[in-house]
Amino acid sequence: MRATKFRAAAVAVALVGWSFVAPRVRFHPIPNAALGTALYAAARPPLGLRPPAVWSGLRHGLAAGAVIALGVAATTAVPSMRRGMAARDLPPHPVRWMLLDIPLGTVWPEEVAYRATLGITAESAFQPPAGRLLQAVAFGLWHIMDARITRNPVLGTVLVTGVGGWAFGWLHARSGSLLAPMLAHLATNEAAALAALAVQRRLKSST
């Protein structure tokens, strides 16, 4: 048991450490996707992408994704949120961002790393509540360099992504499939991207 706890802690430290060592790799989808695939090949965590688990993942993921998308859409009516979206620095190629960068460069590697690899290891070593908390804390810390590079509030980013990591971990455990948190994660990032694009285009058209 002590060995499994050490392994879980080591995986968490290694993942967070990688975000500080090579932060800008995270902004290049192909290397990032390749790293996620290499991690899967090395660790071989169960993904739950075969029946019947995949159907459970699909149901949970679509339901969670719909709620998330509606929630993000509702925030565009809040003036402070709309100002934040208007001030956000967006990539120069939005189609590539949404079709390649987000699903392959963010969702796939992060879900493999945090929910499939660290999540399963940590929940086995520390029991589900503590293991999920470790995974969520590591996921929040993973975004420190993202916040610095994009000039977003570090503490707020860590807290929000940490809560998101806990929710994605719950979805993974509840559904038995990595598809559920992948779909929820995808909905979160895609909805936020669409909202920011819509707000900024509306501002440009009104000037």
C-alpha positions as CSV (number, residue, x, y, z in Angstrom):
1,M,0.0,0.0,0.0
2,R,2.8,2.4,0.8
3,A,4.3,1.7,-2.6
4,T,1.0,2.6,-4.4
5,K,0.7,5.8,-2.4
6,F,4.2,6.8,-3.3
7,R,3.5,6.0,-7.0
8,A,0.4,8.1,-7.0
9,A,2.2,11.0,-5.4
10,A,5.1,10.6,-7.8
11,V,2.8,10.7,-10.8
12,A,1.1,13.8,-9.5
13,V,4.4,15.6,-8.9
14,A,5.7,14.5,-12.3
15,L,2.7,15.8,-14.1
16,V,2.7,19.2,-12.4
17,G,6.4,19.5,-12.7
18,W,6.2,18.9,-16.5
19,S,3.9,21.9,-16.8
20,F,6.6,24.1,-15.4
21,V,9.5,22.5,-17.3
22,A,7.9,22.7,-20.8
23,P,4.8,24.9,-20.5
24,R,4.6,26.0,-24.1
25,V,4.4,22.4,-25.4
26,R,0.8,22.6,-24.1
27,F,0.1,25.1,-26.9
28,H,1.1,22.8,-29.7
29,P,-1.6,20.1,-30.2
30,I,0.4,17.5,-32.1
31,P,3.3,17.1,-29.6
32,N,0.8,17.4,-26.7
33,A,-1.4,14.7,-28.2
34,A,1.6,12.5,-28.8
35,L,2.7,12.9,-25.2
36,G,-0.7,11.9,-24.0
37,T,-0.7,8.8,-26.3
38,A,2.8,7.9,-25.1
39,L,1.7,8.2,-21.4
40,Y,-1.2,5.9,-22.2
41,A,1.1,3.4,-23.9
42,A,3.4,3.4,-20.9
43,A,0.8,3.2,-18.2
44,R,-2.0,1.3,-20.0
45,P,-4.8,2.5,-17.8
46,P,-8.3,1.2,-18.6
47,L,-10.2,3.7,-20.7
48,G,-13.7,2.2,-20.7
49,L,-14.1,2.8,-24.4
50,R,-15.7,-0.5,-25.2
51,P,-19.3,-1.6,-24.6
52,P,-21.0,-1.5,-22.2
53,A,-18.8,1.1,-20.4
54,V,-18.6,3.3,-23.5
55,W,-22.4,3.7,-23.6
56,S,-22.5,4.8,-20.0
57,G,-19.7,7.2,-20.7
58,L,-21.6,8.6,-23.7
59,R,-24.8,9.1,-21.6
60,H,-23.0,10.8,-18.7
61,G,-20.8,12.8,-20.9
62,L,-23.5,14.2,-23.2
63,A,-25.7,15.1,-20.2
64,A,-22.9,16.8,-18.4
65,G,-21.8,18.6,-21.6
66,A,-25.2,19.9,-22.3
67,V,-25.5,21.4,-18.8
68,I,-22.0,22.9,-19.1
69,A,-22.7,24.4,-22.5
70,L,-25.9,26.0,-21.3
71,G,-24.2,27.4,-18.2
72,V,-21.4,29.0,-20.3
73,A,-24.0,30.4,-22.7
74,A,-25.8,32.0,-19.7
75,T,-22.7,33.7,-18.5
76,T,-22.6,35.8,-21.6
77,A,-25.5,37.7,-20.2
78,V,-23.4,38.7,-17.1
79,P,-21.6,42.1,-17.8
80,S,-18.4,41.2,-15.9
81,M,-18.1,37.8,-17.7
82,R,-18.8,39.4,-21.0
83,R,-16.0,41.9,-20.4
84,G,-13.6,39.1,-19.6
85,M,-14.5,37.3,-22.8
86,A,-14.1,40.5,-24.8
87,A,-10.6,41.0,-23.4
88,R,-9.5,37.5,-23.9
89,D,-6.6,36.9,-26.3
90,L,-7.9,34.4,-28.9
91,P,-5.8,32.3,-31.3
92,P,-5.5,33.6,-34.9
93,H,-7.0,30.5,-36.4
94,P,-10.3,29.8,-34.5
95,V,-11.3,26.8,-36.7
96,R,-8.0,25.0,-36.0
97,W,-8.2,26.0,-32.3
98,M,-11.6,24.4,-32.0
99,L,-11.2,21.3,-34.2
100,L,-7.6,20.4,-33.4
101,D,-6.1,22.3,-30.5
102,I,-8.8,21.8,-28.0
103,P,-9.8,18.1,-28.6
104,L,-6.4,16.7,-29.5
105,G,-4.0,19.1,-27.8
106,T,-5.9,19.6,-24.5
107,V,-8.8,17.2,-23.9
108,W,-7.2,13.9,-24.9
109,P,-3.8,14.3,-23.2
110,E,-5.2,15.9,-20.0
111,E,-7.9,13.2,-19.6
112,V,-5.5,10.4,-20.2
113,A,-3.0,11.9,-17.7
114,Y,-5.3,13.1,-14.9
115,R,-8.4,11.0,-15.0
116,A,-7.2,7.7,-16.5
117,T,-3.6,7.5,-15.2
118,L,-3.4,9.6,-12.0
119,G,-7.0,9.3,-11.1
120,I,-7.1,5.5,-11.1
121,T,-3.8,5.2,-9.4
122,A,-4.7,7.8,-6.7
123,E,-8.1,6.4,-6.0
124,S,-6.7,2.9,-5.7
125,A,-3.9,4.1,-3.3
126,F,-5.8,6.6,-1.1
127,Q,-9.5,5.5,-1.5
128,P,-11.8,7.5,-3.9
129,P,-12.4,10.7,-1.9
130,A,-8.7,11.4,-1.1
131,G,-7.5,10.1,-4.4
132,R,-9.9,12.3,-6.4
133,L,-8.9,15.3,-4.3
134,L,-5.2,14.6,-5.1
135,Q,-6.0,14.4,-8.8
136,A,-8.1,17.6,-8.7
137,V,-5.4,19.5,-6.8
138,A,-2.7,18.4,-9.3
139,F,-5.0,19.3,-12.2
140,G,-5.5,22.8,-10.7
141,L,-1.7,23.3,-10.2
142,W,-1.1,22.0,-13.8
143,H,-2.8,25.3,-15.0
144,I,-0.5,27.7,-13.1
145,M,1.8,28.3,-16.1
146,D,-1.3,28.5,-18.4
147,A,-2.6,31.3,-16.3
148,R,0.7,33.1,-16.3
149,I,1.2,32.8,-20.1
150,T,-2.3,33.9,-20.9
151,R,-2.2,36.6,-18.1
152,N,-5.2,35.2,-16.2
153,P,-5.5,35.3,-12.4
154,V,-3.4,32.4,-11.1
155,L,-5.4,31.6,-8.0
156,G,-8.8,31.8,-9.7
157,T,-7.5,29.6,-12.5
158,V,-6.2,27.0,-10.1
159,L,-9.4,26.9,-8.1
160,V,-11.7,26.7,-11.1
161,T,-9.7,24.0,-12.9
162,G,-9.3,22.1,-9.6
163,V,-13.0,22.0,-9.1
164,G,-13.4,21.0,-12.8
165,G,-10.9,18.2,-12.3
166,W,-12.8,16.9,-9.3
167,A,-16.0,16.9,-11.3
168,F,-14.4,15.2,-14.3
169,G,-13.0,12.6,-11.9
170,W,-16.4,12.0,-10.5
171,L,-17.8,11.6,-14.0
172,H,-15.1,9.1,-14.8
173,A,-15.8,7.0,-11.7
174,R,-19.5,7.2,-12.1
175,S,-19.6,6.2,-15.7
176,G,-16.7,3.8,-15.8
177,S,-15.5,5.3,-19.0
178,L,-13.0,8.1,-19.9
179,L,-15.5,9.2,-22.6
180,A,-17.7,10.9,-20.0
181,P,-15.0,13.4,-18.7
182,M,-13.7,13.8,-22.2
183,L,-17.0,15.0,-23.5
184,A,-17.6,17.2,-20.5
185,H,-14.1,18.7,-20.8
186,L,-14.6,19.2,-24.5
187,A,-18.0,20.9,-23.9
188,T,-16.4,23.2,-21.3
189,N,-13.5,24.4,-23.6
190,E,-15.5,24.5,-26.8
191,A,-18.4,26.4,-25.2
192,A,-16.0,28.9,-23.7
193,A,-14.2,29.4,-27.0
194,L,-17.5,29.9,-28.9
195,A,-18.7,32.4,-26.3
196,A,-15.5,34.5,-26.5
197,L,-15.6,34.4,-30.3
198,A,-19.3,35.5,-30.3
199,V,-18.8,38.3,-27.9
200,Q,-15.7,39.7,-29.7
201,R,-17.4,39.5,-33.1
202,R,-20.5,41.2,-31.8
203,L,-18.3,44.0,-30.4
204,K,-16.5,44.4,-33.8
205,S,-19.7,44.5,-35.7
206,S,-21.1,47.2,-33.5
207,T,-18.1,49.5,-33.9
